[in-house]
Amino acid sequence: MRDFLTGVRLFGRGLTILLRAPRLLWLGMLPAVLTTLLLLGGMVALVYWADDLAAWVTPFADDWAAGLRSAVRLAAGVALVAGALVVGVISFSALTLAIGGPFYEHIAEKVEDYLDGPPVETELSWWRLLWLGIRDGLALVLRSLVYTVPLLVAGFVPVVGQTVVPVLLALVTSWFLALELVAVSFYRRGMDLGQRRAILAKRRTLALGLGLPATLLCMIPLAAIVVMPVAFTGGVLVAHEVLESRA
């Protein structure tokens, strides 16, 4: 519990740092705005075509009674949109970090200079950050689907689907989001996704303390534009915390 509260505190400290350095906040918001526009466009298109997509994934219901067919396809449409929202939250940070690589590396550098953290082994080019962000982001999104898809299906189970499942879904999303938020600090020290996951797994509740408020706040329309740079700065602080403890 203490580690979880530490993660929440570091998330809040990220906001404090950026309020004292508004230029860094604006820098972090620019890539988030672009990513928001891209994902928002995708979500609008998905909602618009939801009926057709629901019919496409449920061809077995073509000959069913109209009422039952409509109910099944409504459930399928809701599941598609809900799944896209979960994937969007997870992929949002990966896309934002990939698009705004130089901006976020600059923020990480400024915060780490202030913290006097572990030495940086390598300076990364924008192309390198873009490649790492896309590669690892895709790997995390695919891995997250292993957990989120069964949970989305379980969401249709009465009672459990409306109580336990949303909590588990939020925790799973928070864990993968936290892995993305600390990525740049680990990249700057030559550490790959496997090392990042192994190190952070030892402080999982700390990671959840960072990822959970970020996940919940990102569900507020357009809030992610501000939440992303705040959460990223909190991720730099969390990375500093776990890397310092290994030194």
N, C-alpha and C positions, 0 to 999 in steps of 0.2 A: 504493500500500500504506500509505503514511503517513496519508493521509486516512481510509482504512478504519479503521486503528487509533485515529485520533482520534475517529471516530464511536463505536467501542466504548468508548473511555475516557469520552466524554461520557455515554453510557448508564450506565456505572458511577458517574459523578459524580452523575447524577440520583438514584441510590439513596442516595448519601452525603448529599445535600441533604435528602432526605425523612427519613432516619434521624435527622438533627439537628433536623428539624421534624416530628415525628410527627403533629401536627394536620393538616398538609397531606397527609400520606400517607393518613390516614383520610378526609379530604375527597375525595381522588382515588379511593379505593376504593368509596365509596358508589354512584356511577353505574355503576362497573364491575360491582358485584354485581347491580344491576338488569338490566344488559345481558346478563350471564352467564345469569341466570335465563330471560330471554326467548329467547336463542339456544339454551340447553340444552333448553328446552321444544320449540323447533322441531326440533332434532336428534333428540330422542327420538321425536317424531312422524314424522320422515322415516325413521328406522330401522324404526319399527313398520310403516309403510306401504311400505317399500322394495320388497317383492315385487310389490305391486299396481302401483306406479309403474314398476318394471322391465318388467312385462308391458304396461303402457300405452304405453311408448316403443318397444317391440319387437313391434308387432302382426304384422310380417312373419314372425316365428318361430312363429306359432300352429300351423302345420301341419308343422313340422319334427319330426324324431325327438326323443323325450323327452330323451335325454342331451344332444344338441346344443342343444335349446331351453333346458334348464336352465343349461348353461354360458354361453350368450349372455346370459341374463337375470341370472345371477349377476354377470357382468362389468358389465352395465348398472347393476345395483344398487350395486356397488362404486364405479363411476364417479360415480353420483349422490351417494353419501355423501361421496366424496373431494372432488368439486366443491363440495358444500355446506360442507365443512370449510374449503376454501381461501377461498371467498366469506365464510364466517363470520369468519375471521381478519382479512380486509380490512375487512369491514363492522363488525366489533366496535369498532374505534377510532372510526369515523364515528358509530355509534349512541351510543357512550359519550360522545363529545365533544358530540354534539347534546343528549343527555339531561342531561348534567352541565355544560352551558355555563358557568353562573355559577361553579361550583366550579373548573373548569379555568382560567377567566379569572383568578380570584383567585390560583391557584397561579402562573400565568404572570406576573401583576403582581408577586407577592412575589419570584419568582426574578429577574425583570428589574430590579426595584429594587435587588437585591443586586448584579447585574452592571453596573448603570448603562449599559444598552444604548441603542440608537437610540431617539429619542423616539417615543411613541405618538401617532398622529394622531386616533384615535377610540375612544371607549368604546362597547362593544356591549351592547345589551340581550339578555336571554335569548332573546326571540323572534327577534331578528336572528341570534344564534348558532345557534339551532335551525334556522332556514331555510337559512343558509349551510352548516351541517353536513350537513343532509339533501341539499341540492342538489348540493354538491360531492362528498359521499360516494357518492351514487348515480352521479354521472359517473365517479368513480374505479373503482367496482365494475364498471360496464359496460365501461370501458376495460380493466380487468384481465382480464375474461373473454375479450377478443380474444386474449390470450396464454395464459391458463391452460387454456382449453378444448382447444386443439390439444395442449398439453403433457399434459393428462390422457389424451387419446386416444393420444398417443405412449407413455404409460406402459405400454401393453399390448405394446409392441414388446420382444421378448426382449433381454436384456442392457442395451441403451440405456435401456429403460424403468425399469430398476432401478438405474441408475448416473447417467447424465447428466441424465435428466429430473427426478429429485428435486432435484438441485442447481439447475437452471434455475428450477424451480418455487419453490424457497425464495428465490432472488434476485429473481424477479419480485414475489412477495408482499412481500418486504422493501422493495422500492422504493415500492410503492403504500402500504404501511403508513407508511413514513417521510414521505410526502407528507401523510398524515393527521396525524401526530404534530406536525408543525411548523405546522399550519394556524392555530391560534389566534394565534400570534405574528405571522403575516402578516396575518390579519384585523384585528388591532389597529393595523396600519399601512396599512390601506386597500388591501391587495394581494389580488387575486383568485387563483383556482386557476391560471390561465394564467401569471401572473407568478411564482407560487410554483414551478410546475413548471419554468419556464425558468431561474430562479435556481438551484434545487437541481440541475438537470441539469448545471450547470457543476461541481458538486462531488458527482457521483453516488456515488463510492466513500465519501465522508463519510456520505451518506444511507444507504448500504447498511450501513455500520458501526453505525449506529443501529438500522436496521430488522431486520437479521439476528438479533441476539441476542433482540430483542423477539419476532420471529416464532417462533423455535425455542422460547423459553420459554413462549409462549402455547399451544403444542401440549401442554404438560403440563396435565392436568386441573385446573381451577380456579386455576392459577397466574396466569392473565391478570388476576385480581382485583388482585393486587399488582403484576404486571408493567406494567399499563396506566398507573398514576400515575407509576411510575418511568420508563417509556419516554416519557411525555408531558413530564416534567421534562427528560429528555435531549433531547427535541425542541425545547424552549425554548432549551436551550444550543446545539443545532445551528443553530437559526434565528439566534441571536445571533452565532454564528461566521460564517455566510454573509452576514448583513446588515452586520456590522462590516467584512467584507472589501470590501464595495461602497462603504463610506462614504469 
